[in-house]
Amino acid sequence: MDTSGLPTAARLKANSLGRVTGSLAAGLVALVLLAGGCATGPVELGRPLPTDRLAQLKPGVSTMSEVLATLGEPQGRGKGLLPSAPPIDLLFYESDTMEGTKMRMKMLIVFMNRSTGVFDGYMWFNSGLMLSPGN
């Protein structure tokens, strides 16, 4: 039983329009995925890590405003609590590069002492990963 309230011809037209729209959307998604898989240039997400500027920061001395002026605004923030360390604030910087089926992630984590408000140190790493077997 139809509860749309539309006459039969209008209901059929609405159904066929929905099917056409769905088919177009599926075709567009497939086209984008095929084009992305065939792309030769890398796709970069985020912004390059400011690791070359880390030497300007002094552990136990540099303030939060100095860290932000040197490294820029982070993409994320968090808090950390370890049993043998003072409470810390975390600043996250990330950059990802994808080329074909390969992806490389780089991340910088900056540690700020929450009690004193000064820079405690940092950790950065990168990783590579294949998105599909082969290549």
C-alpha positions as semicolon CSV with decimal commas, in nm:
position;residue;x (nm);y (nm);z (nm)
1;M;0,000;0,000;0,000
2;D;0,137;0,340;-0,103
3;T;0,126;0,614;0,161
4;S;0,309;0,886;-0,036
5;G;-0,012;1,058;-0,143
6;L;0,122;1,100;-0,498
7;P;-0,079;0,993;-0,805
8;T;0,054;0,678;-0,975
9;A;0,227;0,867;-1,263
10;A;0,400;1,109;-1,025
11;R;0,505;0,822;-0,797
12;L;0,661;0,634;-1,093
13;K;0,838;0,952;-1,207
14;A;0,978;1,011;-0,853
15;N;1,096;0,649;-0,830
16;S;1,272;0,661;-1,168
17;L;1,430;0,998;-1,082
18;G;1,565;0,846;-0,760
19;R;1,712;0,553;-0,954
20;V;1,874;0,785;-1,211
21;T;2,020;1,007;-0,937
22;G;2,153;0,702;-0,752
23;S;2,308;0,565;-1,072
24;L;2,472;0,899;-1,149
25;A;2,610;0,923;-0,795
26;A;2,749;0,567;-0,813
27;G;2,906;0,642;-1,153
28;L;3,065;0,960;-1,021
29;V;3,211;0,776;-0,720
30;A;3,350;0,503;-0,949
31;L;3,502;0,764;-1,180
32;V;3,669;0,945;-0,890
33;L;3,807;0,618;-0,751
34;L;3,940;0,510;-1,091
35;A;4,096;0,849;-1,155
36;G;4,251;0,852;-0,805
37;G;4,401;0,507;-0,857
38;C;4,557;0,617;-1,187
39;A;4,689;0,950;-1,059
40;T;5,064;0,985;-1,097
41;G;5,123;1,282;-0,865
42;P;5,117;1,261;-0,487
43;V;4,822;1,391;-0,287
44;E;4,926;1,575;0,029
45;L;4,703;1,621;0,333
46;G;4,784;1,844;0,628
47;R;5,091;2,064;0,604
48;P;5,464;1,984;0,614
49;L;5,595;1,918;0,964
50;P;5,799;2,205;1,108
51;T;6,077;1,971;1,229
52;D;6,347;2,206;1,096
53;R;6,235;2,469;1,352
54;L;6,243;2,242;1,658
55;A;6,604;2,340;1,738
56;Q;6,480;2,695;1,813
57;L;6,282;2,566;2,114
58;K;6,452;2,518;2,452
59;P;6,316;2,250;2,690
60;G;6,222;2,398;3,028
61;V;6,244;2,754;2,888
62;S;6,023;2,808;2,579
63;T;5,663;2,910;2,657
64;M;5,345;2,800;2,481
65;S;5,329;3,128;2,288
66;E;5,689;3,077;2,169
67;V;5,608;2,719;2,062
68;L;5,303;2,836;1,865
69;A;5,497;3,123;1,706
70;T;5,774;2,881;1,602
71;L;5,570;2,578;1,489
72;G;5,231;2,731;1,406
73;E;4,890;2,623;1,527
74;P;4,867;2,243;1,575
75;Q;4,608;2,027;1,400
76;G;4,511;1,877;1,737
77;R;4,556;1,904;2,112
78;G;4,535;1,661;2,400
79;K;4,637;1,592;2,758
80;G;4,863;1,324;2,898
81;L;4,911;1,183;3,246
82;L;5,186;0,935;3,325
83;P;5,247;0,795;3,675
84;S;5,610;0,912;3,689
85;A;5,581;1,245;3,504
86;P;5,405;1,577;3,560
87;P;5,075;1,633;3,375
88;I;5,140;1,739;3,015
89;D;4,955;1,909;2,732
90;L;5,009;1,760;2,388
91;L;5,020;1,943;2,054
92;F;4,976;1,729;1,740
93;Y;5,107;1,812;1,392
94;E;5,043;1,567;1,107
95;S;5,115;1,541;0,736
96;D;5,006;1,257;0,504
97;T;5,114;1,190;0,145
98;M;4,939;0,940;-0,081
99;E;5,072;0,831;-0,418
100;G;4,897;0,547;-0,596
101;T;4,867;0,265;-0,343
102;K;5,134;0,402;-0,107
103;M;5,070;0,626;0,191
104;R;5,325;0,796;0,416
105;M;5,222;0,950;0,748
106;K;5,439;1,188;0,949
107;M;5,348;1,303;1,298
108;L;5,503;1,542;1,548
109;I;5,390;1,541;1,912
110;V;5,503;1,835;2,128
111;F;5,499;1,801;2,508
112;M;5,415;2,105;2,723
113;N;5,443;2,090;3,104
114;R;5,094;2,178;3,227
115;S;5,219;2,295;3,570
116;T;5,481;2,540;3,443
117;G;5,344;2,606;3,092
118;V;5,682;2,548;2,927
119;F;5,805;2,323;2,647
120;D;5,923;1,982;2,773
121;G;6,022;1,812;2,448
122;Y;5,886;1,639;2,141
123;M;5,862;1,313;1,954
124;W;5,819;1,274;1,579
125;F;5,793;0,974;1,353
126;N;5,685;0,865;1,008
127;S;5,554;0,547;0,858
128;G;5,485;0,408;0,515
129;L;5,210;0,170;0,423
130;M;5,074;-0,006;0,117
131;L;4,701;0,046;0,070
132;S;4,670;-0,270;-0,140
133;P;4,892;-0,570;-0,221
134;G;5,118;-0,556;-0,525
135;N;5,319;-0,261;-0,657
